[in-house]
Amino acid sequence: MNIYDQHLDKNAANFAALSPVSFLERSAEVFGDLPAVVHGARRYSWAQTRERSARLAAALRAAGVGRGTTVSVMLPNTPEMVEAHYAVPALGAVLNTLNTRLDAPLLAWQMNHCEAEVLITDLEFAPVMARALDLLRSEHGRELLVVDVCDSEFTGPGEHLGTVEYEAWLAAHAPLPRLEGPADEWDAIAISYTSGTTGDPKGVVTHHRGAYLNAVCNAATWTMPHFPKYLWTLPMFHCNGWCFPWTVAMLGGTHVCLRRVEAGAILQAMREHGVDHYCAAPIVHSLIINAPAELRSGIGQQVRGMVAGAAPPASMIEGMAKIGFDITHVYGLTEVYGPASVAVKRDSWAGESLSEQTRLNGRQGVRYALQDGMSVMDPQAMTEVPADGQTMGEIMFRGNIVMKGYLKNPAATDKAFEGGWFHTGDLAVLEPDRYVKIKDRSKDIIISGGENISSIEVEDALYRHPAVLACAVVARPDPKWGETPVAYVETQPGSSVTAAELVAHCKTLLAGYKVPREVRFEPIPKTSTGKIQKFELRQRAQEPSEPGGR
């Protein structure tokens, strides 16, 4: 034993488990009088938000919730969702944020799989949750304590499913004196489910240490100031809002809540509340770009957006720059707490043309400062590919901002962590400056006549046509070439374009074999977070197109 191991042990004075719950306690102590939550007519300071969260924690504890208990929530971006992100982890319990667009069988499956004991649900979702709870009882024999949330901004009818109403529940319990967090930072903080497009969803289990570090990384990555005004366009159910519920608490900022993601509501909130930060998938940024200019009038502050969830088309990044919004491109997955890499902007890029800036900013970039490793690897040899911008490999992560693993699925966990790295399944190149540029999901690469075609590259070309609002490119079986690209397109309101015109447009930007062989003008299926559901389009591509859809 060396001298630095003697009489220098960890103790209560010099060591505390990392947990983002601590950010709430600090902001309530230091910034208690400052605004924390804005939602319609409701306003809560940080002291009030801390008290409400501590009342929720007390109510949950009285109901038997403790370390390892799963609490499911079916909530839009409301104050109650913010409070759940503080109260549930404070007890060492595990937060399960349910996707508000899932159907009843899948919701029941997820709540059973994670062994939820409590459900907090908004009245808007009563119809689907009533069916999910019936299935939970009949198929899985599971009964939950159900708490109804009657949000002040919900105007529709709603059936009460539970035995207690949220506000009455809080009022019946004195707040806990302190929101402690776990004794062990490796404890689970949340479970989030992947899409399950090729079988049952996988339950991604994350820990307090990772959530704390990624919340800090968000602020460092974005150089966020104290007291940001953050608009909730990103669903908090998606990767726990990319850890921003805790980032905003750390900085003493304001959560500006939003039940509906619509261009008018977004821009009104920005104008009314001085919003300066928001996160969203590319489709939401596109809503802002394509909104009538008069809706953006009166927004004088610099607005900074973060984009992730899908590879952003170059036209989106360029379009945001033209309307004066500053966009930061990040990349990640549920398994790495949302974003875990960023296209860090360098001062020298400002001297480049807008087109070149768009290209540079459109890359997936470099690892977050507190993520130990990110690279593009040959998945067989488990060696890094050359930084030549040409050699394709798989993006992999390792470090503190990586999940614990998949719940009750050791085989999938072992496979994901093979070779000491987390395998994303995303194919990319490593450019000479060591910035990563994604090429495609491994399942989305189109192999035509032995040549690899990146669907993202083809989509970028399509997006450069002014009539294209949204597009997606997938493989269609071809007897001669094996596969050929087929494009699905939604056009801008009031615009008109033919398939032949789009094909001709692509030919000016792409090699001939990459040009779509067919263009279908059809609605494109998307998740609630704006991701395009390519698995549905791949199924459609097996079938002949509708008359007139080519």
Beta strands, then each sheet from edge to edge (+ up, - down):
strand 1: 35-39
strand 2: 42-45
strand 3: 70-74
strand 4: 94-97
strand 5: 116-122
strand 6: 145-149
strand 7: 164-165
strand 8: 188-193
strand 9: 203-207
strand 10: 229-231
strand 11: 254-256
strand 12: 277-280
strand 13: 304-307
strand 14: 326-333
strand 15: 338-342
strand 16: 366-367
strand 17: 373-378
strand 18: 383-384
strand 19: 392-398
strand 20: 405-406
strand 21: 422-430
strand 22: 436-441
strand 23: 446-448
strand 24: 451-453
strand 25: 468-478
strand 26: 482-491
strand 27: 518-521
sheet 1: 2+ 1- 11- 10- 12- 13- 14- 15+ 16-
sheet 2: 4+ 3+ 5+ 6+ 7+
sheet 3: 8+ 9- 20+
sheet 4: 18+ 17- 19+ 21- 22+
sheet 5: 23+ 24-
sheet 6: 25+ 26- 27-
end
